[in-house]
């Protein structure tokens, strides 16, 4: 992939996260997004680790528990748009 194409695709990702998460699908609320990831609050009483264990079985889902970054972030997930994610 050329550098220009990569830069254009990377620059479009924050908008894609915001667009995909605008209606809070499944109760997930997007709190921040960048070129490579989104920071979303999950709606479940379960820990972030438990939610991640359930989500990684879904196609086109790449997530990490927020508590890997900050121990108090048990209600947050770091989500990455995969190549197969809907536009």
N, C-alpha and C positions, 0 to 999 in steps of 0.2 A: 504494500500500500504506500502510495506517495505521501510525502510530508503534508502537502496542501490538503489532500483528501482527509488524512488523519486529523488535522487541525480543525477542519470544517465539521467532521463527525463528532469530535470531542467537544467542540463549542456548542453543538446542538443538544447535547445530553442533559444539561440542567433543565432546559425547556421541556424535554421529553419527560423527565421525572415529574415536574410540576403538572404537566398535562395528564399523565397517567394517574397521578395521585390527587387530582383536584377534587374529586367526589369522595375522597376517603374510602376507597374500596375495601370492603371487609372490616371497616372500622379503623384501618391504619391511617394515621395522620402524618403527612410529611411536614417536618419541622425545618429541614434545611436540605439543600441539594448543591452538589458541585459537579464538576465535569465527569467524575468517575463514580460517584455514589450519592445516595440519599439517606437522610437520617429520619427515621419514621418511628412514631410511638405506636406500639401495638395495643389492641383493646382487651387483651386477655388477662385473667388473674394469674396465669402461669408465668414462670420466669422467662426471661429472654432466651436462655439456653433451651428451654422446653419448646418454645415457639419456633426457634431455629431448627431444632430436630424435626419438627413436623413439616416446616416449609421446604427444607432441602430435598424432600422427596418429590416436590412438584417440579415439572419441567420449566426451564428458563428462570429459575430462582437461584440467586446467589446472595446469601445474607450471613451476617455475623451478629452475635449478641452485643448490644451496646455496653454490657458490663465488661467486655474485653478491653474497652477503652477507658471507661470510668466505672468503678464498682457500683456506684449509685444509679447507673442507667439501666436497671433491670426492665424498664418499660419501653426501651428503645432498641431498634435494630438498625444496622448499617446495611443497606441494600444496594446492590450493583445491578445496573441494567445489563442483561446478557445480549448476545448477538441475536437471539431469537425473540427478545422482548417485543411486544406490540409497539408499533410507532405511535 
